[in-house]
Amino acid sequence: VILVPFPFGERISGQKRPAVVVSSTAHNQATSELLIAQITSNVTVERHGDF
């Protein structure tokens, strides 16, 4: 779990929120990319991409 700045709406800056790293270390090193999933306790609001 890491803290990352998630933007809100049209604002460029955002508050730091927890996220889970879901990509492997090998993937991160090979691509220089990090795949993360945002963590939220608000389950009453459906967000874009929710299934």
C-alpha distance matrix in Angstrom:
0.0 3.8 7.1 9.7 13.3 14.3 18.1 20.2 23.5 25.6 24.1 22.7 20.5 17.9 15.8 12.2 10.0 6.4 5.5 4.6 6.3 9.5 12.0 13.3 13.9 17.5 17.1 15.1 17.9 20.7 20.0 18.2 15.9 12.3 11.9 9.1 9.5 9.6 9.1 12.4 14.6 17.7 19.1 22.6 22.4 22.4 20.7 21.8 20.6 20.1 22.0
3.8 0.0 3.8 6.5 10.2 11.9 15.7 18.2 21.6 23.3 21.4 19.7 17.3 15.1 13.1 9.4 8.1 5.6 5.4 6.4 7.4 11.1 12.9 14.4 14.4 17.9 17.2 14.6 17.2 20.1 19.0 16.7 14.6 11.2 11.6 9.0 10.1 9.7 10.1 13.1 15.8 18.4 20.3 23.5 22.8 22.9 20.8 21.6 20.9 21.0 23.3
7.1 3.8 0.0 3.8 7.0 9.2 12.8 15.2 18.8 20.5 18.3 16.7 14.0 11.6 9.4 5.6 5.2 4.6 6.2 8.9 10.3 13.9 15.7 17.6 17.6 21.0 19.9 17.0 19.6 22.4 20.8 18.2 16.0 12.9 13.3 10.5 11.1 9.5 10.0 12.3 15.0 17.2 19.6 22.5 21.5 21.9 19.7 20.7 20.7 20.9 23.7
9.7 6.5 3.8 0.0 3.8 6.2 9.7 12.6 16.0 17.2 15.1 13.3 10.9 9.0 7.9 4.9 5.5 6.5 6.9 10.0 10.8 14.1 15.4 17.9 17.9 20.9 19.2 16.3 19.0 21.4 19.2 16.5 14.1 11.5 12.0 9.5 10.5 8.9 10.7 12.9 16.1 17.6 19.9 22.4 20.8 20.9 18.2 18.7 18.9 19.7 22.8
13.3 10.2 7.0 3.8 0.0 3.8 6.4 9.5 12.9 13.9 11.5 9.7 7.2 5.3 5.2 4.1 6.2 8.8 9.8 13.2 14.2 17.1 18.4 21.1 21.2 24.0 21.9 19.0 21.7 23.7 21.2 18.5 16.1 14.0 14.3 12.0 12.5 10.4 12.3 13.6 16.7 17.5 20.1 22.0 20.0 20.3 17.3 17.8 18.8 19.9 23.3
14.3 11.9 9.2 6.2 3.8 0.0 3.8 6.6 9.8 11.4 9.9 9.0 7.4 5.0 6.0 6.2 6.5 9.2 9.6 13.1 14.5 16.7 18.3 21.5 22.3 24.8 22.3 19.9 22.9 24.5 21.7 19.5 16.6 14.5 13.9 11.4 11.0 8.6 10.9 11.7 15.0 15.1 17.4 19.1 16.7 16.8 13.7 14.1 15.4 16.5 20.1
18.1 15.7 12.8 9.7 6.4 3.8 0.0 3.8 6.6 7.6 6.1 5.8 5.4 4.1 7.1 8.9 9.8 12.9 13.3 16.7 17.9 19.9 21.3 24.6 25.4 27.6 24.9 22.5 25.5 26.8 23.6 21.6 18.7 17.2 16.5 14.5 14.0 11.7 14.0 14.2 17.2 16.5 18.8 19.8 16.9 17.0 13.8 13.9 15.8 17.4 21.2
20.2 18.2 15.2 12.6 9.5 6.6 3.8 0.0 3.8 6.3 5.8 7.6 7.5 5.8 8.2 10.8 11.2 14.4 15.2 18.7 20.4 22.1 23.9 27.3 28.5 30.7 28.0 25.8 28.9 30.1 27.0 25.1 22.0 20.4 19.3 17.0 15.7 12.8 14.6 13.8 16.3 14.8 17.1 17.5 14.5 15.0 12.2 12.8 15.5 16.7 20.5
23.5 21.6 18.8 16.0 12.9 9.8 6.6 3.8 0.0 3.8 5.6 8.3 9.7 9.2 11.9 14.6 14.9 17.9 18.3 21.5 23.1 24.4 26.0 29.5 30.8 32.8 29.8 27.8 30.9 31.8 28.4 26.8 23.7 22.4 21.1 19.2 17.9 15.4 17.3 16.4 18.7 16.7 18.5 18.3 14.8 14.9 12.1 12.1 15.2 16.9 20.6
25.6 23.3 20.5 17.2 13.9 11.4 7.6 6.3 3.8 0.0 3.8 6.4 9.0 10.0 13.3 16.1 17.1 20.3 20.6 23.8 24.9 26.2 27.4 30.9 31.9 33.6 30.5 28.5 31.2 31.9 28.4 26.7 24.0 23.2 22.4 20.9 20.2 18.1 20.3 19.7 22.3 20.4 22.2 22.0 18.5 18.4 15.4 14.8 17.8 19.9 23.6
24.1 21.4 18.3 15.1 11.5 9.9 6.1 5.8 5.6 3.8 0.0 3.8 5.6 7.1 10.6 13.6 15.3 18.7 19.4 22.9 24.0 25.9 27.0 30.3 30.9 32.9 30.1 27.6 30.2 31.3 28.0 25.8 23.3 22.4 22.1 20.5 20.0 17.6 19.8 19.3 21.9 20.5 22.9 23.0 19.8 20.1 17.2 17.0 19.7 21.6 25.4
22.7 19.7 16.7 13.3 9.7 9.0 5.8 7.6 8.3 6.4 3.8 0.0 3.8 6.7 10.4 12.7 14.8 17.9 18.4 21.6 22.2 24.2 25.0 28.0 28.3 30.2 27.5 24.8 27.2 28.3 25.0 22.6 20.4 19.9 20.0 18.8 19.1 17.2 19.7 20.0 22.9 22.1 24.4 25.0 21.9 21.9 18.6 18.1 20.2 22.4 26.1
20.5 17.3 14.0 10.9 7.2 7.4 5.4 7.5 9.7 9.0 5.6 3.8 0.0 3.8 7.1 9.5 12.1 15.5 16.6 20.0 20.9 23.4 24.4 27.3 27.4 29.6 27.2 24.3 26.7 28.3 25.2 22.6 20.4 19.4 19.7 18.0 18.3 16.0 18.1 18.3 21.1 20.7 23.4 24.4 21.7 22.1 19.1 19.2 21.2 22.8 26.5
17.9 15.1 11.6 9.0 5.3 5.0 4.1 5.8 9.2 10.0 7.1 6.7 3.8 0.0 3.8 6.6 8.8 12.4 13.9 17.5 19.0 21.5 23.0 26.0 26.4 28.9 26.6 23.9 26.6 28.3 25.5 22.9 20.4 18.7 18.6 16.3 16.0 13.2 14.8 14.8 17.5 17.2 20.1 21.2 18.7 19.5 16.7 17.4 19.4 20.5 24.2
15.8 13.1 9.4 7.9 5.2 6.0 7.1 8.2 11.9 13.3 10.6 10.4 7.1 3.8 0.0 3.8 6.2 10.0 12.3 16.1 18.0 20.9 22.8 25.5 25.8 28.7 26.8 24.0 26.7 28.9 26.4 23.7 21.2 19.0 18.8 16.0 15.5 12.4 13.1 13.0 15.3 15.6 18.8 20.3 18.4 19.7 17.3 18.6 20.3 20.9 24.4
12.2 9.4 5.6 4.9 4.1 6.2 8.9 10.8 14.6 16.1 13.6 12.7 9.5 6.6 3.8 0.0 3.8 7.0 9.4 13.1 14.9 18.1 19.9 22.4 22.6 25.7 24.1 21.2 23.8 26.3 24.1 21.4 19.0 16.4 16.5 13.6 13.4 10.6 11.3 12.1 14.6 15.8 18.8 20.9 19.4 20.4 18.0 19.3 20.3 20.7 24.0
10.0 8.1 5.2 5.5 6.2 6.5 9.8 11.2 14.9 17.1 15.3 14.8 12.1 8.8 6.2 3.8 0.0 3.8 6.6 10.3 12.8 15.7 18.1 20.7 21.4 24.6 23.0 20.5 23.5 25.9 23.8 21.5 18.7 15.7 15.0 11.6 10.6 7.5 7.5 8.5 11.2 12.7 15.5 17.9 16.8 17.7 15.6 17.2 17.9 17.7 20.9
6.4 5.6 4.6 6.5 8.8 9.2 12.9 14.4 17.9 20.3 18.7 17.9 15.5 12.4 10.0 7.0 3.8 0.0 3.8 7.0 9.9 12.9 15.6 18.0 18.8 22.2 20.8 18.6 21.7 24.2 22.5 20.4 17.7 14.2 13.3 9.7 8.8 6.4 5.7 7.9 10.6 13.0 15.2 18.3 17.6 18.2 16.4 17.9 17.9 17.4 20.0
5.5 5.4 6.2 6.9 9.8 9.6 13.3 15.2 18.3 20.6 19.4 18.4 16.6 13.9 12.3 9.4 6.6 3.8 0.0 3.8 6.6 9.2 12.0 14.6 15.9 19.0 17.4 15.6 18.9 21.1 19.4 17.7 14.7 11.1 9.8 6.1 5.3 4.4 5.2 8.7 11.9 14.1 15.5 18.8 17.9 17.6 15.5 16.5 15.7 15.5 18.0
4.6 6.4 8.9 10.0 13.2 13.1 16.7 18.7 21.5 23.8 22.9 21.6 20.0 17.5 16.1 13.1 10.3 7.0 3.8 0.0 3.8 6.1 9.3 11.6 13.2 16.4 15.1 13.8 17.2 19.3 18.1 16.9 14.0 10.3 8.6 5.4 5.2 6.6 7.0 10.8 13.6 16.1 16.8 20.4 19.8 19.2 17.3 18.0 16.4 16.1 17.8
6.3 7.4 10.3 10.8 14.2 14.5 17.9 20.4 23.1 24.9 24.0 22.2 20.9 19.0 18.0 14.9 12.8 9.9 6.6 3.8 0.0 3.8 5.9 8.1 9.6 12.7 11.4 10.0 13.4 15.5 14.6 13.5 10.9 7.1 6.0 4.5 6.6 9.1 10.5 14.3 17.4 19.6 20.2 23.7 22.8 21.8 19.5 19.6 17.7 17.9 19.5
9.5 11.1 13.9 14.1 17.1 16.7 19.9 22.1 24.4 26.2 25.9 24.2 23.4 21.5 20.9 18.1 15.7 12.9 9.2 6.1 3.8 0.0 3.8 6.6 9.5 11.7 10.1 10.1 13.6 14.9 14.1 14.1 11.2 8.0 5.7 5.4 7.0 10.4 11.9 15.6 18.5 20.5 20.4 23.8 23.0 21.4 19.3 19.0 16.5 16.7 17.7
12.0 12.9 15.7 15.4 18.4 18.3 21.3 23.9 26.0 27.4 27.0 25.0 24.4 23.0 22.8 19.9 18.1 15.6 12.0 9.3 5.9 3.8 0.0 3.8 6.7 8.3 6.3 6.7 10.2 11.1 10.6 11.0 8.6 6.3 5.1 7.1 9.8 13.3 15.4 19.0 22.1 24.0 23.9 27.2 26.1 24.3 21.9 21.1 18.5 19.3 20.2
13.3 14.4 17.6 17.9 21.1 21.5 24.6 27.3 29.5 30.9 30.3 28.0 27.3 26.0 25.5 22.4 20.7 18.0 14.6 11.6 8.1 6.6 3.8 0.0 3.8 5.3 5.2 6.3 8.7 9.9 10.7 11.4 10.2 8.5 8.6 10.6 13.3 16.6 18.2 22.0 24.9 27.0 27.0 30.4 29.6 27.9 25.6 24.8 22.1 22.8 23.5
13.9 14.4 17.6 17.9 21.2 22.3 25.4 28.5 30.8 31.9 30.9 28.3 27.4 26.4 25.8 22.6 21.4 18.8 15.9 13.2 9.6 9.5 6.7 3.8 0.0 3.8 5.4 5.0 6.2 8.5 10.0 9.9 9.9 8.8 10.4 12.4 15.5 18.5 20.1 23.9 26.9 29.2 29.5 33.0 32.1 30.6 28.2 27.4 25.0 25.9 26.8
17.5 17.9 21.0 20.9 24.0 24.8 27.6 30.7 32.8 33.6 32.9 30.2 29.6 28.9 28.7 25.7 24.6 22.2 19.0 16.4 12.7 11.7 8.3 5.3 3.8 0.0 3.8 5.5 5.3 6.1 8.6 9.7 10.4 10.5 12.0 14.7 17.9 21.1 23.1 26.9 29.9 32.0 32.1 35.5 34.4 32.6 30.0 28.9 26.3 27.4 28.1
17.1 17.2 19.9 19.2 21.9 22.3 24.9 28.0 29.8 30.5 30.1 27.5 27.2 26.6 26.8 24.1 23.0 20.8 17.4 15.1 11.4 10.1 6.3 5.2 5.4 3.8 0.0 3.8 5.5 5.1 6.0 7.7 7.5 7.9 9.1 12.3 15.6 18.9 21.3 25.0 28.3 30.0 30.0 33.2 31.8 29.8 27.1 25.6 23.1 24.6 25.4
15.1 14.6 17.0 16.3 19.0 19.9 22.5 25.8 27.8 28.5 27.6 24.8 24.3 23.9 24.0 21.2 20.5 18.6 15.6 13.8 10.0 10.1 6.7 6.3 5.0 5.5 3.8 0.0 3.8 5.6 5.5 5.2 5.1 5.5 8.1 11.0 14.6 17.5 20.0 23.7 27.0 28.9 29.3 32.5 31.0 29.3 26.5 25.2 23.1 24.6 26.0
17.9 17.2 19.6 19.0 21.7 22.9 25.5 28.9 30.9 31.2 30.2 27.2 26.7 26.6 26.7 23.8 23.5 21.7 18.9 17.2 13.4 13.6 10.2 8.7 6.2 5.3 5.5 3.8 0.0 3.8 5.7 5.3 7.5 8.9 11.8 14.7 18.4 21.2 23.6 27.3 30.6 32.5 33.1 36.3 34.8 33.1 30.2 28.8 26.8 28.4 29.7
20.7 20.1 22.4 21.4 23.7 24.5 26.8 30.1 31.8 31.9 31.3 28.3 28.3 28.3 28.9 26.3 25.9 24.2 21.1 19.3 15.5 14.9 11.1 9.9 8.5 6.1 5.1 5.6 3.8 0.0 3.8 6.0 8.1 10.4 12.6 16.1 19.6 22.7 25.4 29.0 32.4 34.0 34.3 37.4 35.7 33.7 30.7 28.9 26.6 28.6 29.6
20.0 19.0 20.8 19.2 21.2 21.7 23.6 27.0 28.4 28.4 28.0 25.0 25.2 25.5 26.4 24.1 23.8 22.5 19.4 18.1 14.6 14.1 10.6 10.7 10.0 8.6 6.0 5.5 5.7 3.8 0.0 3.8 5.2 8.3 10.5 14.1 17.7 20.6 23.6 27.1 30.6 31.9 32.3 35.1 33.1 31.1 27.9 26.0 23.9 26.1 27.5
18.2 16.7 18.2 16.5 18.5 19.5 21.6 25.1 26.8 26.7 25.8 22.6 22.6 22.9 23.7 21.4 21.5 20.4 17.7 16.9 13.5 14.1 11.0 11.4 9.9 9.7 7.7 5.2 5.3 6.0 3.8 0.0 3.8 6.9 10.2 13.2 17.0 19.4 22.3 25.8 29.3 30.8 31.5 34.4 32.4 30.7 27.5 25.8 24.2 26.4 28.1
15.9 14.6 16.0 14.1 16.1 16.6 18.7 22.0 23.7 24.0 23.3 20.4 20.4 20.4 21.2 19.0 18.7 17.7 14.7 14.0 10.9 11.2 8.6 10.2 9.9 10.4 7.5 5.1 7.5 8.1 5.2 3.8 0.0 3.8 6.6 9.7 13.4 15.9 19.0 22.4 26.0 27.3 27.9 30.7 28.7 26.9 23.7 22.1 20.4 22.5 24.4
12.3 11.2 12.9 11.5 14.0 14.5 17.2 20.4 22.4 23.2 22.4 19.9 19.4 18.7 19.0 16.4 15.7 14.2 11.1 10.3 7.1 8.0 6.3 8.5 8.8 10.5 7.9 5.5 8.9 10.4 8.3 6.9 3.8 0.0 3.8 6.3 10.1 12.6 15.5 19.0 22.6 24.1 24.8 27.7 26.0 24.5 21.5 20.3 18.6 20.3 22.1
11.9 11.6 13.3 12.0 14.3 13.9 16.5 19.3 21.1 22.4 22.1 20.0 19.7 18.6 18.8 16.5 15.0 13.3 9.8 8.6 6.0 5.7 5.1 8.6 10.4 12.0 9.1 8.1 11.8 12.6 10.5 10.2 6.6 3.8 0.0 3.8 7.1 10.2 13.2 16.7 20.2 21.5 21.8 24.8 23.1 21.3 18.4 17.3 15.2 16.7 18.4
9.1 9.0 10.5 9.5 12.0 11.4 14.5 17.0 19.2 20.9 20.5 18.8 18.0 16.3 16.0 13.6 11.6 9.7 6.1 5.4 4.5 5.4 7.1 10.6 12.4 14.7 12.3 11.0 14.7 16.1 14.1 13.2 9.7 6.3 3.8 0.0 3.8 6.6 9.5 13.0 16.5 18.0 18.5 21.6 20.1 18.8 16.1 15.7 14.0 14.8 16.9
9.5 10.1 11.1 10.5 12.5 11.0 14.0 15.7 17.9 20.2 20.0 19.1 18.3 16.0 15.5 13.4 10.6 8.8 5.3 5.2 6.6 7.0 9.8 13.3 15.5 17.9 15.6 14.6 18.4 19.6 17.7 17.0 13.4 10.1 7.1 3.8 0.0 3.8 6.5 9.7 13.2 14.5 14.7 17.9 16.6 15.3 12.9 13.0 11.4 11.6 13.7
9.6 9.7 9.5 8.9 10.4 8.6 11.7 12.8 15.4 18.1 17.6 17.2 16.0 13.2 12.4 10.6 7.5 6.4 4.4 6.6 9.1 10.4 13.3 16.6 18.5 21.1 18.9 17.5 21.2 22.7 20.6 19.4 15.9 12.6 10.2 6.6 3.8 0.0 3.8 6.6 10.3 11.5 12.5 15.4 14.1 13.5 11.2 12.2 11.6 11.4 14.2
9.1 10.1 10.0 10.7 12.3 10.9 14.0 14.6 17.3 20.3 19.8 19.7 18.1 14.8 13.1 11.3 7.5 5.7 5.2 7.0 10.5 11.9 15.4 18.2 20.1 23.1 21.3 20.0 23.6 25.4 23.6 22.3 19.0 15.5 13.2 9.5 6.5 3.8 0.0 3.8 7.0 9.1 10.4 13.7 13.3 13.4 12.1 14.0 13.6 12.3 14.7
12.4 13.1 12.3 12.9 13.6 11.7 14.2 13.8 16.4 19.7 19.3 20.0 18.3 14.8 13.0 12.1 8.5 7.9 8.7 10.8 14.3 15.6 19.0 22.0 23.9 26.9 25.0 23.7 27.3 29.0 27.1 25.8 22.4 19.0 16.7 13.0 9.7 6.6 3.8 0.0 3.8 5.4 7.3 10.4 10.3 11.3 10.8 13.5 13.8 12.0 14.6
14.6 15.8 15.0 16.1 16.7 15.0 17.2 16.3 18.7 22.3 21.9 22.9 21.1 17.5 15.3 14.6 11.2 10.6 11.9 13.6 17.4 18.5 22.1 24.9 26.9 29.9 28.3 27.0 30.6 32.4 30.6 29.3 26.0 22.6 20.2 16.5 13.2 10.3 7.0 3.8 0.0 3.8 6.0 9.0 10.1 12.0 12.6 15.9 16.3 13.9 15.9
17.7 18.4 17.2 17.6 17.5 15.1 16.5 14.8 16.7 20.4 20.5 22.1 20.7 17.2 15.6 15.8 12.7 13.0 14.1 16.1 19.6 20.5 24.0 27.0 29.2 32.0 30.0 28.9 32.5 34.0 31.9 30.8 27.3 24.1 21.5 18.0 14.5 11.5 9.1 5.4 3.8 0.0 3.8 5.7 6.5 9.0 10.1 13.7 14.8 12.4 14.6
19.1 20.3 19.6 19.9 20.1 17.4 18.8 17.1 18.5 22.2 22.9 24.4 23.4 20.1 18.8 18.8 15.5 15.2 15.5 16.8 20.2 20.4 23.9 27.0 29.5 32.1 30.0 29.3 33.1 34.3 32.3 31.5 27.9 24.8 21.8 18.5 14.7 12.5 10.4 7.3 6.0 3.8 0.0 3.8 5.7 7.2 9.3 12.8 13.4 10.3 11.8
22.6 23.5 22.5 22.4 22.0 19.1 19.8 17.5 18.3 22.0 23.0 25.0 24.4 21.2 20.3 20.9 17.9 18.3 18.8 20.4 23.7 23.8 27.2 30.4 33.0 35.5 33.2 32.5 36.3 37.4 35.1 34.4 30.7 27.7 24.8 21.6 17.9 15.4 13.7 10.4 9.0 5.7 3.8 0.0 3.8 6.5 9.5 13.2 14.5 11.5 13.0
22.4 22.8 21.5 20.8 20.0 16.7 16.9 14.5 14.8 18.5 19.8 21.9 21.7 18.7 18.4 19.4 16.8 17.6 17.9 19.8 22.8 23.0 26.1 29.6 32.1 34.4 31.8 31.0 34.8 35.7 33.1 32.4 28.7 26.0 23.1 20.1 16.6 14.1 13.3 10.3 10.1 6.5 5.7 3.8 0.0 3.8 6.3 9.9 11.9 9.7 12.0
22.4 22.9 21.9 20.9 20.3 16.8 17.0 15.0 14.9 18.4 20.1 21.9 22.1 19.5 19.7 20.4 17.7 18.2 17.6 19.2 21.8 21.4 24.3 27.9 30.6 32.6 29.8 29.3 33.1 33.7 31.1 30.7 26.9 24.5 21.3 18.8 15.3 13.5 13.4 11.3 12.0 9.0 7.2 6.5 3.8 0.0 3.8 6.9 8.6 6.3 8.7
20.7 20.8 19.7 18.2 17.3 13.7 13.8 12.2 12.1 15.4 17.2 18.6 19.1 16.7 17.3 18.0 15.6 16.4 15.5 17.3 19.5 19.3 21.9 25.6 28.2 30.0 27.1 26.5 30.2 30.7 27.9 27.5 23.7 21.5 18.4 16.1 12.9 11.2 12.1 10.8 12.6 10.1 9.3 9.5 6.3 3.8 0.0 3.8 6.2 5.5 9.0
21.8 21.6 20.7 18.7 17.8 14.1 13.9 12.8 12.1 14.8 17.0 18.1 19.2 17.4 18.6 19.3 17.2 17.9 16.5 18.0 19.6 19.0 21.1 24.8 27.4 28.9 25.6 25.2 28.8 28.9 26.0 25.8 22.1 20.3 17.3 15.7 13.0 12.2 14.0 13.5 15.9 13.7 12.8 13.2 9.9 6.9 3.8 0.0 3.8 5.6 8.9
20.6 20.9 20.7 18.9 18.8 15.4 15.8 15.5 15.2 17.8 19.7 20.2 21.2 19.4 20.3 20.3 17.9 17.9 15.7 16.4 17.7 16.5 18.5 22.1 25.0 26.3 23.1 23.1 26.8 26.6 23.9 24.2 20.4 18.6 15.2 14.0 11.4 11.6 13.6 13.8 16.3 14.8 13.4 14.5 11.9 8.6 6.2 3.8 0.0 3.8 6.5
20.1 21.0 20.9 19.7 19.9 16.5 17.4 16.7 16.9 19.9 21.6 22.4 22.8 20.5 20.9 20.7 17.7 17.4 15.5 16.1 17.9 16.7 19.3 22.8 25.9 27.4 24.6 24.6 28.4 28.6 26.1 26.4 22.5 20.3 16.7 14.8 11.6 11.4 12.3 12.0 13.9 12.4 10.3 11.5 9.7 6.3 5.5 5.6 3.8 0.0 3.8
22.0 23.3 23.7 22.8 23.3 20.1 21.2 20.5 20.6 23.6 25.4 26.1 26.5 24.2 24.4 24.0 20.9 20.0 18.0 17.8 19.5 17.7 20.2 23.5 26.8 28.1 25.4 26.0 29.7 29.6 27.5 28.1 24.4 22.1 18.4 16.9 13.7 14.2 14.7 14.6 15.9 14.6 11.8 13.0 12.0 8.7 9.0 8.9 6.5 3.8 0.0
